[in-house]
Structure formats: C-alpha cells, structure tokens
Amino acid sequence: MDLKEIMAINLRRIRHGKQLTQEELADRSGLSARYIGAIERADVSASVTVLGQIAAALGVDPAELVTKSG
C-alpha cells in the first residue's frame, strides 16, 4: 500500500470520526470538496502544504494522516 492510499484511508476514518462531511472539511481547510474527495479516493497525491491544511482543519498532527495503522 502506498502513502497515497494510507492517507486516503486515514483521512476518511478521521473525518468520519469527527462527523464531518467532505464539504465541511473543505470549508475548514480552504480546499475544494472535489479535491478532498479525490484525496480520499487516492486519485491524487496531496502536497505537504495540503497535508498541513487538512491536518489543521481536523485538529490532528499531520503524521496521523500518513502513518499506517495496524
């Protein structure tokens, strides 16, 4: 599993855990909902800047988004 897929899984899990929609996360992070969806599907790779924006919007450390669990 590559880093893009790990981030997709972690992002979806954390977002659902905080009961946020993709649209709400997009608003909080300053990104588009389409881009959030593309990251969650592992269609695109997020830059470190975007990783930071998403982590800040979720209130988590950026490492949580790219650390393989299990």
CHARMM internal coordinates of N, CA and C (Angstrom, degrees):
IC EDIT
DIST 1 N 1 CA 1.4488
DIST 1 CA 1 C 1.5312
ANGL 1 N 1 CA 1 C 108.30
DIST 1 C 2 N 1.3344
ANGL 1 CA 1 C 2 N 116.57
DIHE 1 N 1 CA 1 C 2 N 129.68
DIST 2 N 2 CA 1.4587
ANGL 1 C 2 N 2 CA 118.27
DIHE 1 CA 1 C 2 N 2 CA -178.92
DIST 2 CA 2 C 1.5261
ANGL 2 N 2 CA 2 C 111.49
DIHE 1 C 2 N 2 CA 2 C -89.61
DIST 2 C 3 N 1.3059
ANGL 2 CA 2 C 3 N 115.42
DIHE 2 N 2 CA 2 C 3 N 171.06
DIST 3 N 3 CA 1.4593
ANGL 2 C 3 N 3 CA 121.69
DIHE 2 CA 2 C 3 N 3 CA -174.92
DIST 3 CA 3 C 1.5281
ANGL 3 N 3 CA 3 C 112.44
DIHE 2 C 3 N 3 CA 3 C -60.62
DIST 3 C 4 N 1.3219
ANGL 3 CA 3 C 4 N 116.28
DIHE 3 N 3 CA 3 C 4 N -34.08
DIST 4 N 4 CA 1.4630
ANGL 3 C 4 N 4 CA 121.07
DIHE 3 CA 3 C 4 N 4 CA 178.70
DIST 4 CA 4 C 1.5337
ANGL 4 N 4 CA 4 C 110.15
DIHE 3 C 4 N 4 CA 4 C -61.84
DIST 4 C 5 N 1.3280
ANGL 4 CA 4 C 5 N 116.99
DIHE 4 N 4 CA 4 C 5 N -42.61
DIST 5 N 5 CA 1.4694
ANGL 4 C 5 N 5 CA 121.51
DIHE 4 CA 4 C 5 N 5 CA 179.40
DIST 5 CA 5 C 1.5278
ANGL 5 N 5 CA 5 C 111.39
DIHE 4 C 5 N 5 CA 5 C -70.03
DIST 5 C 6 N 1.3258
ANGL 5 CA 5 C 6 N 116.52
DIHE 5 N 5 CA 5 C 6 N -38.65
DIST 6 N 6 CA 1.4678
ANGL 5 C 6 N 6 CA 120.36
DIHE 5 CA 5 C 6 N 6 CA 178.21
DIST 6 CA 6 C 1.5225
ANGL 6 N 6 CA 6 C 109.67
DIHE 5 C 6 N 6 CA 6 C -62.20
DIST 6 C 7 N 1.3397
ANGL 6 CA 6 C 7 N 116.15
DIHE 6 N 6 CA 6 C 7 N -44.51
DIST 7 N 7 CA 1.4678
ANGL 6 C 7 N 7 CA 119.37
DIHE 6 CA 6 C 7 N 7 CA 179.15
DIST 7 CA 7 C 1.5191
ANGL 7 N 7 CA 7 C 110.60
DIHE 6 C 7 N 7 CA 7 C -63.91
DIST 7 C 8 N 1.3134
ANGL 7 CA 7 C 8 N 117.99
DIHE 7 N 7 CA 7 C 8 N -39.45
DIST 8 N 8 CA 1.4650
ANGL 7 C 8 N 8 CA 121.50
DIHE 7 CA 7 C 8 N 8 CA 179.74
DIST 8 CA 8 C 1.5360
ANGL 8 N 8 CA 8 C 110.44
DIHE 7 C 8 N 8 CA 8 C -59.69
DIST 8 C 9 N 1.3113
ANGL 8 CA 8 C 9 N 116.13
DIHE 8 N 8 CA 8 C 9 N -47.56
DIST 9 N 9 CA 1.4726
ANGL 8 C 9 N 9 CA 121.15
DIHE 8 CA 8 C 9 N 9 CA -178.96
DIST 9 CA 9 C 1.5277
ANGL 9 N 9 CA 9 C 110.66
DIHE 8 C 9 N 9 CA 9 C -64.27
DIST 9 C 10 N 1.3346
ANGL 9 CA 9 C 10 N 116.19
DIHE 9 N 9 CA 9 C 10 N -47.29
DIST 10 N 10 CA 1.4607
ANGL 9 C 10 N 10 CA 119.80
DIHE 9 CA 9 C 10 N 10 CA -178.23
DIST 10 CA 10 C 1.5238
ANGL 10 N 10 CA 10 C 111.94
DIHE 9 C 10 N 10 CA 10 C -65.96
DIST 10 C 11 N 1.3146
ANGL 10 CA 10 C 11 N 117.26
DIHE 10 N 10 CA 10 C 11 N -41.35
DIST 11 N 11 CA 1.4584
ANGL 10 C 11 N 11 CA 120.92
DIHE 10 CA 10 C 11 N 11 CA 179.72
DIST 11 CA 11 C 1.5252
ANGL 11 N 11 CA 11 C 110.45
DIHE 10 C 11 N 11 CA 11 C -60.70
DIST 11 C 12 N 1.3134
ANGL 11 CA 11 C 12 N 116.60
DIHE 11 N 11 CA 11 C 12 N -48.06
DIST 12 N 12 CA 1.4672
ANGL 11 C 12 N 12 CA 120.69
DIHE 11 CA 11 C 12 N 12 CA -179.53
DIST 12 CA 12 C 1.5324
ANGL 12 N 12 CA 12 C 110.68
DIHE 11 C 12 N 12 CA 12 C -61.57
DIST 12 C 13 N 1.3373
ANGL 12 CA 12 C 13 N 116.55
DIHE 12 N 12 CA 12 C 13 N -44.29
DIST 13 N 13 CA 1.4686
ANGL 12 C 13 N 13 CA 121.09
DIHE 12 CA 12 C 13 N 13 CA -178.86
DIST 13 CA 13 C 1.5312
ANGL 13 N 13 CA 13 C 111.31
DIHE 12 C 13 N 13 CA 13 C -63.17
DIST 13 C 14 N 1.3133
ANGL 13 CA 13 C 14 N 116.67
DIHE 13 N 13 CA 13 C 14 N -47.16
DIST 14 N 14 CA 1.4629
ANGL 13 C 14 N 14 CA 120.60
DIHE 13 CA 13 C 14 N 14 CA -178.35
DIST 14 CA 14 C 1.5300
ANGL 14 N 14 CA 14 C 110.53
DIHE 13 C 14 N 14 CA 14 C -66.96
DIST 14 C 15 N 1.3324
ANGL 14 CA 14 C 15 N 116.68
DIHE 14 N 14 CA 14 C 15 N -43.15
DIST 15 N 15 CA 1.4711
ANGL 14 C 15 N 15 CA 120.26
DIHE 14 CA 14 C 15 N 15 CA 179.97
DIST 15 CA 15 C 1.5176
ANGL 15 N 15 CA 15 C 110.75
DIHE 14 C 15 N 15 CA 15 C -61.62
DIST 15 C 16 N 1.3223
ANGL 15 CA 15 C 16 N 117.31
DIHE 15 N 15 CA 15 C 16 N -45.28
DIST 16 N 16 CA 1.4625
ANGL 15 C 16 N 16 CA 120.40
DIHE 15 CA 15 C 16 N 16 CA 177.84
DIST 16 CA 16 C 1.5184
ANGL 16 N 16 CA 16 C 110.96
DIHE 15 C 16 N 16 CA 16 C -63.50
DIST 16 C 17 N 1.3312
ANGL 16 CA 16 C 17 N 117.36
DIHE 16 N 16 CA 16 C 17 N -39.99
DIST 17 N 17 CA 1.4548
ANGL 16 C 17 N 17 CA 121.51
DIHE 16 CA 16 C 17 N 17 CA 179.01
DIST 17 CA 17 C 1.5220
ANGL 17 N 17 CA 17 C 112.78
DIHE 16 C 17 N 17 CA 17 C -60.77
DIST 17 C 18 N 1.3218
ANGL 17 CA 17 C 18 N 116.25
DIHE 17 N 17 CA 17 C 18 N -30.33
DIST 18 N 18 CA 1.4650
ANGL 17 C 18 N 18 CA 121.38
DIHE 17 CA 17 C 18 N 18 CA 178.67
DIST 18 CA 18 C 1.5320
ANGL 18 N 18 CA 18 C 111.38
DIHE 17 C 18 N 18 CA 18 C -94.06
DIST 18 C 19 N 1.3160
ANGL 18 CA 18 C 19 N 115.69
DIHE 18 N 18 CA 18 C 19 N 5.61
DIST 19 N 19 CA 1.4645
ANGL 18 C 19 N 19 CA 123.75
DIHE 18 CA 18 C 19 N 19 CA 178.30
DIST 19 CA 19 C 1.5331
ANGL 19 N 19 CA 19 C 112.22
DIHE 18 C 19 N 19 CA 19 C 53.46
DIST 19 C 20 N 1.3253
ANGL 19 CA 19 C 20 N 114.14
DIHE 19 N 19 CA 19 C 20 N 47.46
DIST 20 N 20 CA 1.4611
ANGL 19 C 20 N 20 CA 120.85
DIHE 19 CA 19 C 20 N 20 CA 177.65
DIST 20 CA 20 C 1.5239
ANGL 20 N 20 CA 20 C 109.73
DIHE 19 C 20 N 20 CA 20 C -108.84
DIST 20 C 21 N 1.3146
ANGL 20 CA 20 C 21 N 116.36
DIHE 20 N 20 CA 20 C 21 N 143.23
DIST 21 N 21 CA 1.4597
ANGL 20 C 21 N 21 CA 120.46
DIHE 20 CA 20 C 21 N 21 CA 171.49
DIST 21 CA 21 C 1.5284
ANGL 21 N 21 CA 21 C 107.77
DIHE 20 C 21 N 21 CA 21 C -84.29
DIST 21 C 22 N 1.3062
ANGL 21 CA 21 C 22 N 115.94
DIHE 21 N 21 CA 21 C 22 N 166.04
DIST 22 N 22 CA 1.4626
ANGL 21 C 22 N 22 CA 119.68
DIHE 21 CA 21 C 22 N 22 CA 175.60
DIST 22 CA 22 C 1.5251
ANGL 22 N 22 CA 22 C 109.79
DIHE 21 C 22 N 22 CA 22 C -60.57
DIST 22 C 23 N 1.3251
ANGL 22 CA 22 C 23 N 117.10
DIHE 22 N 22 CA 22 C 23 N -37.00
DIST 23 N 23 CA 1.4619
ANGL 22 C 23 N 23 CA 121.36
DIHE 22 CA 22 C 23 N 23 CA 179.88
DIST 23 CA 23 C 1.5302
ANGL 23 N 23 CA 23 C 111.26
DIHE 22 C 23 N 23 CA 23 C -64.83
DIST 23 C 24 N 1.3239
ANGL 23 CA 23 C 24 N 116.56
DIHE 23 N 23 CA 23 C 24 N -42.32
DIST 24 N 24 CA 1.4627
ANGL 23 C 24 N 24 CA 120.13
DIHE 23 CA 23 C 24 N 24 CA 178.86
DIST 24 CA 24 C 1.5272
ANGL 24 N 24 CA 24 C 111.11
DIHE 23 C 24 N 24 CA 24 C -64.97
DIST 24 C 25 N 1.3272
ANGL 24 CA 24 C 25 N 116.39
DIHE 24 N 24 CA 24 C 25 N -42.77
DIST 25 N 25 CA 1.4549
ANGL 24 C 25 N 25 CA 119.95
DIHE 24 CA 24 C 25 N 25 CA 177.63
DIST 25 CA 25 C 1.5285
ANGL 25 N 25 CA 25 C 110.37
DIHE 24 C 25 N 25 CA 25 C -64.28
DIST 25 C 26 N 1.3090
ANGL 25 CA 25 C 26 N 116.68
DIHE 25 N 25 CA 25 C 26 N -39.56
DIST 26 N 26 CA 1.4602
ANGL 25 C 26 N 26 CA 120.72
DIHE 25 CA 25 C 26 N 26 CA 177.99
DIST 26 CA 26 C 1.5272
ANGL 26 N 26 CA 26 C 110.37
DIHE 25 C 26 N 26 CA 26 C -59.86
DIST 26 C 27 N 1.3218
ANGL 26 CA 26 C 27 N 117.30
DIHE 26 N 26 CA 26 C 27 N -45.52
DIST 27 N 27 CA 1.4694
ANGL 26 C 27 N 27 CA 121.14
DIHE 26 CA 26 C 27 N 27 CA 178.58
DIST 27 CA 27 C 1.5238
ANGL 27 N 27 CA 27 C 110.96
DIHE 26 C 27 N 27 CA 27 C -60.26
DIST 27 C 28 N 1.3177
ANGL 27 CA 27 C 28 N 116.87
DIHE 27 N 27 CA 27 C 28 N -45.37
DIST 28 N 28 CA 1.4646
ANGL 27 C 28 N 28 CA 121.34
DIHE 27 CA 27 C 28 N 28 CA -177.61
DIST 28 CA 28 C 1.5251
ANGL 28 N 28 CA 28 C 112.42
DIHE 27 C 28 N 28 CA 28 C -67.36
DIST 28 C 29 N 1.3263
ANGL 28 CA 28 C 29 N 116.62
DIHE 28 N 28 CA 28 C 29 N -32.54
DIST 29 N 29 CA 1.4617
ANGL 28 C 29 N 29 CA 120.48
DIHE 28 CA 28 C 29 N 29 CA -174.70
DIST 29 CA 29 C 1.5245
ANGL 29 N 29 CA 29 C 113.55
DIHE 28 C 29 N 29 CA 29 C -95.83
DIST 29 C 30 N 1.3331
ANGL 29 CA 29 C 30 N 117.47
DIHE 29 N 29 CA 29 C 30 N -10.44
DIST 30 N 30 CA 1.4562
ANGL 29 C 30 N 30 CA 120.30
DIHE 29 CA 29 C 30 N 30 CA -178.12
DIST 30 CA 30 C 1.5168
ANGL 30 N 30 CA 30 C 113.30
DIHE 29 C 30 N 30 CA 30 C 77.18
DIST 30 C 31 N 1.3319
ANGL 30 CA 30 C 31 N 116.33
DIHE 30 N 30 CA 30 C 31 N 20.20
DIST 31 N 31 CA 1.4637
ANGL 30 C 31 N 31 CA 121.66
DIHE 30 CA 30 C 31 N 31 CA 179.00
DIST 31 CA 31 C 1.5184
ANGL 31 N 31 CA 31 C 109.01
DIHE 30 C 31 N 31 CA 31 C -112.73
DIST 31 C 32 N 1.3069
ANGL 31 CA 31 C 32 N 117.66
DIHE 31 N 31 CA 31 C 32 N 171.72
DIST 32 N 32 CA 1.4568
ANGL 31 C 32 N 32 CA 120.36
DIHE 31 CA 31 C 32 N 32 CA 177.29
DIST 32 CA 32 C 1.5290
ANGL 32 N 32 CA 32 C 110.37
DIHE 31 C 32 N 32 CA 32 C -86.86
DIST 32 C 33 N 1.3104
ANGL 32 CA 32 C 33 N 115.57
DIHE 32 N 32 CA 32 C 33 N 151.26
DIST 33 N 33 CA 1.4663
ANGL 32 C 33 N 33 CA 120.42
DIHE 32 CA 32 C 33 N 33 CA 177.63
DIST 33 CA 33 C 1.5259
ANGL 33 N 33 CA 33 C 110.26
DIHE 32 C 33 N 33 CA 33 C -62.91
DIST 33 C 34 N 1.3174
ANGL 33 CA 33 C 34 N 117.53
DIHE 33 N 33 CA 33 C 34 N -33.60
DIST 34 N 34 CA 1.4744
ANGL 33 C 34 N 34 CA 120.64
DIHE 33 CA 33 C 34 N 34 CA 178.40
DIST 34 CA 34 C 1.5248
ANGL 34 N 34 CA 34 C 110.53
DIHE 33 C 34 N 34 CA 34 C -63.66
DIST 34 C 35 N 1.3369
ANGL 34 CA 34 C 35 N 116.32
DIHE 34 N 34 CA 34 C 35 N -39.12
DIST 35 N 35 CA 1.4667
ANGL 34 C 35 N 35 CA 120.68
DIHE 34 CA 34 C 35 N 35 CA 179.95
DIST 35 CA 35 C 1.5265
ANGL 35 N 35 CA 35 C 110.53
DIHE 34 C 35 N 35 CA 35 C -69.07
DIST 35 C 36 N 1.3289
ANGL 35 CA 35 C 36 N 116.92
DIHE 35 N 35 CA 35 C 36 N -41.91
DIST 36 N 36 CA 1.4711
ANGL 35 C 36 N 36 CA 121.07
DIHE 35 CA 35 C 36 N 36 CA 176.48
DIST 36 CA 36 C 1.5344
ANGL 36 N 36 CA 36 C 108.72
DIHE 35 C 36 N 36 CA 36 C -58.62
DIST 36 C 37 N 1.3202
ANGL 36 CA 36 C 37 N 116.99
DIHE 36 N 36 CA 36 C 37 N -45.64
DIST 37 N 37 CA 1.4627
ANGL 36 C 37 N 37 CA 121.07
DIHE 36 CA 36 C 37 N 37 CA 178.92
DIST 37 CA 37 C 1.5165
ANGL 37 N 37 CA 37 C 112.22
DIHE 36 C 37 N 37 CA 37 C -61.43
DIST 37 C 38 N 1.3195
ANGL 37 CA 37 C 38 N 116.36
DIHE 37 N 37 CA 37 C 38 N -40.53
DIST 38 N 38 CA 1.4668
ANGL 37 C 38 N 38 CA 120.33
DIHE 37 CA 37 C 38 N 38 CA 179.58
DIST 38 CA 38 C 1.5315
ANGL 38 N 38 CA 38 C 110.98
DIHE 37 C 38 N 38 CA 38 C -65.55
DIST 38 C 39 N 1.3283
ANGL 38 CA 38 C 39 N 117.02
DIHE 38 N 38 CA 38 C 39 N -37.38
DIST 39 N 39 CA 1.4658
ANGL 38 C 39 N 39 CA 120.32
DIHE 38 CA 38 C 39 N 39 CA 177.16
DIST 39 CA 39 C 1.5290
ANGL 39 N 39 CA 39 C 109.45
DIHE 38 C 39 N 39 CA 39 C -66.50
DIST 39 C 40 N 1.3347
ANGL 39 CA 39 C 40 N 116.93
DIHE 39 N 39 CA 39 C 40 N -43.03
DIST 40 N 40 CA 1.4713
ANGL 39 C 40 N 40 CA 120.61
DIHE 39 CA 39 C 40 N 40 CA -179.71
DIST 40 CA 40 C 1.5256
ANGL 40 N 40 CA 40 C 112.75
DIHE 39 C 40 N 40 CA 40 C -66.10
DIST 40 C 41 N 1.3047
ANGL 40 CA 40 C 41 N 117.79
DIHE 40 N 40 CA 40 C 41 N -25.26
DIST 41 N 41 CA 1.4736
ANGL 40 C 41 N 41 CA 121.36
DIHE 40 CA 40 C 41 N 41 CA 176.88
DIST 41 CA 41 C 1.5218
ANGL 41 N 41 CA 41 C 111.43
DIHE 40 C 41 N 41 CA 41 C -89.93
DIST 41 C 42 N 1.3319
ANGL 41 CA 41 C 42 N 116.74
DIHE 41 N 41 CA 41 C 42 N -1.46
DIST 42 N 42 CA 1.4683
ANGL 41 C 42 N 42 CA 123.22
DIHE 41 CA 41 C 42 N 42 CA -176.54
DIST 42 CA 42 C 1.5255
ANGL 42 N 42 CA 42 C 111.22
DIHE 41 C 42 N 42 CA 42 C 61.67
DIST 42 C 43 N 1.3390
ANGL 42 CA 42 C 43 N 116.22
DIHE 42 N 42 CA 42 C 43 N 30.78
DIST 43 N 43 CA 1.4598
ANGL 42 C 43 N 43 CA 120.95
DIHE 42 CA 42 C 43 N 43 CA 176.44
DIST 43 CA 43 C 1.5241
ANGL 43 N 43 CA 43 C 111.40
DIHE 42 C 43 N 43 CA 43 C -80.46
DIST 43 C 44 N 1.3387
ANGL 43 CA 43 C 44 N 116.73
DIHE 43 N 43 CA 43 C 44 N -27.44
DIST 44 N 44 CA 1.4632
ANGL 43 C 44 N 44 CA 121.42
DIHE 43 CA 43 C 44 N 44 CA -179.30
DIST 44 CA 44 C 1.5274
ANGL 44 N 44 CA 44 C 109.33
DIHE 43 C 44 N 44 CA 44 C -131.82
DIST 44 C 45 N 1.3078
ANGL 44 CA 44 C 45 N 115.55
DIHE 44 N 44 CA 44 C 45 N 157.85
DIST 45 N 45 CA 1.4630
ANGL 44 C 45 N 45 CA 121.78
DIHE 44 CA 44 C 45 N 45 CA 174.07
DIST 45 CA 45 C 1.5193
ANGL 45 N 45 CA 45 C 107.96
DIHE 44 C 45 N 45 CA 45 C -98.50
DIST 45 C 46 N 1.3193
ANGL 45 CA 45 C 46 N 116.55
DIHE 45 N 45 CA 45 C 46 N 130.70
DIST 46 N 46 CA 1.4534
ANGL 45 C 46 N 46 CA 120.65
DIHE 45 CA 45 C 46 N 46 CA 178.54
DIST 46 CA 46 C 1.5287
ANGL 46 N 46 CA 46 C 109.69
DIHE 45 C 46 N 46 CA 46 C -83.45
DIST 46 C 47 N 1.3211
ANGL 46 CA 46 C 47 N 116.20
DIHE 46 N 46 CA 46 C 47 N 140.85
DIST 47 N 47 CA 1.4587
ANGL 46 C 47 N 47 CA 120.69
DIHE 46 CA 46 C 47 N 47 CA 174.70
DIST 47 CA 47 C 1.5276
ANGL 47 N 47 CA 47 C 108.97
DIHE 46 C 47 N 47 CA 47 C -73.10
DIST 47 C 48 N 1.3075
ANGL 47 CA 47 C 48 N 117.11
DIHE 47 N 47 CA 47 C 48 N 167.75
DIST 48 N 48 CA 1.4653
ANGL 47 C 48 N 48 CA 119.67
DIHE 47 CA 47 C 48 N 48 CA 177.96
DIST 48 CA 48 C 1.5274
ANGL 48 N 48 CA 48 C 110.53
DIHE 47 C 48 N 48 CA 48 C -64.91
DIST 48 C 49 N 1.3160
ANGL 48 CA 48 C 49 N 117.47
DIHE 48 N 48 CA 48 C 49 N -30.78
DIST 49 N 49 CA 1.4662
ANGL 48 C 49 N 49 CA 120.69
DIHE 48 CA 48 C 49 N 49 CA 176.57
DIST 49 CA 49 C 1.5200
ANGL 49 N 49 CA 49 C 110.39
DIHE 48 C 49 N 49 CA 49 C -63.95
DIST 49 C 50 N 1.3227
ANGL 49 CA 49 C 50 N 116.61
DIHE 49 N 49 CA 49 C 50 N -46.59
DIST 50 N 50 CA 1.4665
ANGL 49 C 50 N 50 CA 121.63
DIHE 49 CA 49 C 50 N 50 CA 179.24
DIST 50 CA 50 C 1.5287
ANGL 50 N 50 CA 50 C 109.83
DIHE 49 C 50 N 50 CA 50 C -66.01
DIST 50 C 51 N 1.3199
ANGL 50 CA 50 C 51 N 117.21
DIHE 50 N 50 CA 50 C 51 N -40.32
DIST 51 N 51 CA 1.4620
ANGL 50 C 51 N 51 CA 121.18
DIHE 50 CA 50 C 51 N 51 CA 176.33
DIST 51 CA 51 C 1.5272
ANGL 51 N 51 CA 51 C 109.67
DIHE 50 C 51 N 51 CA 51 C -55.34
DIST 51 C 52 N 1.3225
ANGL 51 CA 51 C 52 N 116.67
DIHE 51 N 51 CA 51 C 52 N -45.13
DIST 52 N 52 CA 1.4609
ANGL 51 C 52 N 52 CA 121.20
DIHE 51 CA 51 C 52 N 52 CA 178.56
DIST 52 CA 52 C 1.5133
ANGL 52 N 52 CA 52 C 112.96
DIHE 51 C 52 N 52 CA 52 C -64.26
DIST 52 C 53 N 1.3221
ANGL 52 CA 52 C 53 N 117.27
DIHE 52 N 52 CA 52 C 53 N -41.14
DIST 53 N 53 CA 1.4694
ANGL 52 C 53 N 53 CA 121.13
DIHE 52 CA 52 C 53 N 53 CA 178.80
DIST 53 CA 53 C 1.5236
ANGL 53 N 53 CA 53 C 111.01
DIHE 52 C 53 N 53 CA 53 C -62.78
DIST 53 C 54 N 1.3131
ANGL 53 CA 53 C 54 N 116.45
DIHE 53 N 53 CA 53 C 54 N -44.11
DIST 54 N 54 CA 1.4642
ANGL 53 C 54 N 54 CA 120.84
DIHE 53 CA 53 C 54 N 54 CA -179.14
DIST 54 CA 54 C 1.5264
ANGL 54 N 54 CA 54 C 110.40
DIHE 53 C 54 N 54 CA 54 C -67.48
DIST 54 C 55 N 1.3192
ANGL 54 CA 54 C 55 N 116.98
DIHE 54 N 54 CA 54 C 55 N -44.45
DIST 55 N 55 CA 1.4661
ANGL 54 C 55 N 55 CA 120.74
DIHE 54 CA 54 C 55 N 55 CA 179.28
DIST 55 CA 55 C 1.5270
ANGL 55 N 55 CA 55 C 110.57
DIHE 54 C 55 N 55 CA 55 C -59.85
DIST 55 C 56 N 1.3252
ANGL 55 CA 55 C 56 N 117.02
DIHE 55 N 55 CA 55 C 56 N -44.72
DIST 56 N 56 CA 1.4667
ANGL 55 C 56 N 56 CA 120.88
DIHE 55 CA 55 C 56 N 56 CA 179.24
DIST 56 CA 56 C 1.5249
ANGL 56 N 56 CA 56 C 110.77
DIHE 55 C 56 N 56 CA 56 C -62.31
DIST 56 C 57 N 1.3268
ANGL 56 CA 56 C 57 N 116.76
DIHE 56 N 56 CA 56 C 57 N -42.01
DIST 57 N 57 CA 1.4636
ANGL 56 C 57 N 57 CA 120.93
DIHE 56 CA 56 C 57 N 57 CA -179.61
DIST 57 CA 57 C 1.5282
ANGL 57 N 57 CA 57 C 111.49
DIHE 56 C 57 N 57 CA 57 C -65.40
DIST 57 C 58 N 1.3308
ANGL 57 CA 57 C 58 N 116.73
DIHE 57 N 57 CA 57 C 58 N -31.65
DIST 58 N 58 CA 1.4644
ANGL 57 C 58 N 58 CA 121.31
DIHE 57 CA 57 C 58 N 58 CA 179.61
DIST 58 CA 58 C 1.5293
ANGL 58 N 58 CA 58 C 111.82
DIHE 57 C 58 N 58 CA 58 C -88.34
DIST 58 C 59 N 1.3299
ANGL 58 CA 58 C 59 N 117.05
DIHE 58 N 58 CA 58 C 59 N -13.23
DIST 59 N 59 CA 1.4603
ANGL 58 C 59 N 59 CA 120.64
DIHE 58 CA 58 C 59 N 59 CA -178.12
DIST 59 CA 59 C 1.5161
ANGL 59 N 59 CA 59 C 112.89
DIHE 58 C 59 N 59 CA 59 C 72.24
DIST 59 C 60 N 1.3390
ANGL 59 CA 59 C 60 N 116.28
DIHE 59 N 59 CA 59 C 60 N 35.21
DIST 60 N 60 CA 1.4678
ANGL 59 C 60 N 60 CA 121.21
DIHE 59 CA 59 C 60 N 60 CA 179.41
DIST 60 CA 60 C 1.5252
ANGL 60 N 60 CA 60 C 109.38
DIHE 59 C 60 N 60 CA 60 C -125.82
DIST 60 C 61 N 1.3255
ANGL 60 CA 60 C 61 N 116.23
DIHE 60 N 60 CA 60 C 61 N 163.20
DIST 61 N 61 CA 1.4509
ANGL 60 C 61 N 61 CA 121.34
DIHE 60 CA 60 C 61 N 61 CA 174.02
DIST 61 CA 61 C 1.5317
ANGL 61 N 61 CA 61 C 107.97
DIHE 60 C 61 N 61 CA 61 C -72.57
DIST 61 C 62 N 1.3278
ANGL 61 CA 61 C 62 N 118.81
DIHE 61 N 61 CA 61 C 62 N 138.05
DIST 62 N 62 CA 1.4566
ANGL 61 C 62 N 62 CA 120.10
DIHE 61 CA 61 C 62 N 62 CA -179.78
DIST 62 CA 62 C 1.5285
ANGL 62 N 62 CA 62 C 113.82
DIHE 61 C 62 N 62 CA 62 C -53.26
DIST 62 C 63 N 1.3253
ANGL 62 CA 62 C 63 N 116.95
DIHE 62 N 62 CA 62 C 63 N -31.29
DIST 63 N 63 CA 1.4690
ANGL 62 C 63 N 63 CA 120.35
DIHE 62 CA 62 C 63 N 63 CA -179.98
DIST 63 CA 63 C 1.5191
ANGL 63 N 63 CA 63 C 112.05
DIHE 62 C 63 N 63 CA 63 C -60.90
DIST 63 C 64 N 1.3377
ANGL 63 CA 63 C 64 N 117.90
DIHE 63 N 63 CA 63 C 64 N -28.69
DIST 64 N 64 CA 1.4620
ANGL 63 C 64 N 64 CA 120.45
DIHE 63 CA 63 C 64 N 64 CA 178.79
DIST 64 CA 64 C 1.5169
ANGL 64 N 64 CA 64 C 112.84
DIHE 63 C 64 N 64 CA 64 C -62.91
DIST 64 C 65 N 1.3273
ANGL 64 CA 64 C 65 N 115.76
DIHE 64 N 64 CA 64 C 65 N -25.93
DIST 65 N 65 CA 1.4537
ANGL 64 C 65 N 65 CA 119.54
DIHE 64 CA 64 C 65 N 65 CA -178.89
DIST 65 CA 65 C 1.5258
ANGL 65 N 65 CA 65 C 113.40
DIHE 64 C 65 N 65 CA 65 C -81.20
DIST 65 C 66 N 1.3239
ANGL 65 CA 65 C 66 N 116.60
DIHE 65 N 65 CA 65 C 66 N -19.54
DIST 66 N 66 CA 1.4650
ANGL 65 C 66 N 66 CA 118.77
DIHE 65 CA 65 C 66 N 66 CA -174.95
DIST 66 CA 66 C 1.5411
ANGL 66 N 66 CA 66 C 113.24
DIHE 65 C 66 N 66 CA 66 C -121.10
DIST 66 C 67 N 1.3214
ANGL 66 CA 66 C 67 N 116.65
DIHE 66 N 66 CA 66 C 67 N 8.93
DIST 67 N 67 CA 1.4615
ANGL 66 C 67 N 67 CA 120.47
DIHE 66 CA 66 C 67 N 67 CA 178.69
DIST 67 CA 67 C 1.5194
ANGL 67 N 67 CA 67 C 109.83
DIHE 66 C 67 N 67 CA 67 C -94.90
DIST 67 C 68 N 1.3132
ANGL 67 CA 67 C 68 N 115.67
DIHE 67 N 67 CA 67 C 68 N 126.07
DIST 68 N 68 CA 1.4661
ANGL 67 C 68 N 68 CA 120.30
DIHE 67 CA 67 C 68 N 68 CA 178.76
DIST 68 CA 68 C 1.5313
ANGL 68 N 68 CA 68 C 108.95
DIHE 67 C 68 N 68 CA 68 C -71.42
DIST 68 C 69 N 1.3239
ANGL 68 CA 68 C 69 N 115.74
DIHE 68 N 68 CA 68 C 69 N 126.98
DIST 69 N 69 CA 1.4695
ANGL 68 C 69 N 69 CA 119.28
DIHE 68 CA 68 C 69 N 69 CA 179.38
DIST 69 CA 69 C 1.5280
ANGL 69 N 69 CA 69 C 109.56
DIHE 68 C 69 N 69 CA 69 C -94.40
DIST 69 C 70 N 1.3174
ANGL 69 CA 69 C 70 N 115.45
DIHE 69 N 69 CA 69 C 70 N 156.78
DIST 70 N 70 CA 1.4612
ANGL 69 C 70 N 70 CA 120.18
DIHE 69 CA 69 C 70 N 70 CA 178.13
DIST 70 CA 70 C 1.4500
ANGL 70 N 70 CA 70 C 109.22
DIHE 69 C 70 N 70 CA 70 C 90.56
END
COOR INIT
IC SEED 1 N 1 CA 1 C
IC BUILD
